[in-house]
Amino acid sequence: MYVCKLDKPWLESSFLFQGFELKNQADIDAIKKECHFVFIDIEKQNTALKNLRSSKTRRITTGTLEKKYPTPSKTSFTEEVIHASHTYRQTSDLVSSFMEDVQLGRAINVAVAKKVVAECVDSVLNTPDALLWMTQLKNKDIYTAQHSMNVCILSIALGRHLGLPSEKLNNIGLCGMMHDMGKMKVPLDILNKPSKLEPDELIIMQNHTVYGQKLLMSSKDMYAGAVDVASSHHERLDGSGYPYQLNDRQITPYSRIVAIADVYDAISSDRVYQKGRNHLEAIKIMVSLCERQLDSKLTYKFIECIGIYPPGSIVELNSGEVAVVLDVDPLHKLKPKILLLLDENKQQCPLQLVDLFLIDGMTVGSRTIKNVIRPEQYNIILDKSMALFA
């Protein structure tokens, strides 16, 4: 059965689009929880039935969930942040050490890399909101190492959202962590150049994919998929990518996932030559790349995964107050839990934890989110906000 429309706007539901198949009783139960009625498209229903007869392999590669992880057990958010912060900082240090090893011609300790990725997977499965918050802590001075860490986490988070089993999450996390190791073979004056690269410099920069491929191939016990991703994470579905101008049939699922995480974190991060965009601007750019360059189904799953207001986002309320998003209920994506940082005059205020869903409609002039902003717009340092939980 193909649902073409809900009895409410999609933003008020946990479903990303008004258009999806009901494939089992769990899907029907999910609809019942949120809607009094829905609209069915008979023509698309017939098409959907034909698609269901296609191969199992096709269903998996187009994003059908293999299984759903249970909702993480809810400890206090303070405990989640402390645990996630420890995991993130410890792993970031190790990623930096791996990159230093590559620069000095030493081998990557693959066993250690796999161990720390497994810890990241465990953290994403148990405290996803808190660990996603860590990916909002941007520092352009350590961009390459931090970017690799963020791509690792975001790739795992997307894999979890797709229902991939733990073994595959470990593999995809390693792919994300290792995807840019080839940049350690790029001269620093090119890697950190604050202006537009010259044509010959651009060729050298783009060759980080080839350097990474060769580097990981020579690393003992390296996962073969990570070698492929290092080579192909800049390939694009329309053949416009590099280094080999692969087409959509030649780009593997893991490369597609890591490419999405890579693009999102790159767009939303400050780099030596470009200021980062806020979350909503980054999402808008990614949507514009769908079909031609990025896998559209996986891109929309990624947007669904991280949400409209992901943890760690700095938001401005209709009251003029500024807050950081702490926790998002998938059933109420527009009304997350927030921590107020600045009052309506943009001055520091006593910290106040606010659940926008609970207060909605209870008082006149209830708070709502007006916009997503960059932290530096009001000199907010997310690291300091995190310290409040320590």
Summary of the structure (lengths in Angstrom):
residues: 390
radius of gyration: 21.5
end to end distance: 49.0
largest distance: 64.2
contacts: 1209
relative contact order: 0.09
helix: 53%
strand: 11%
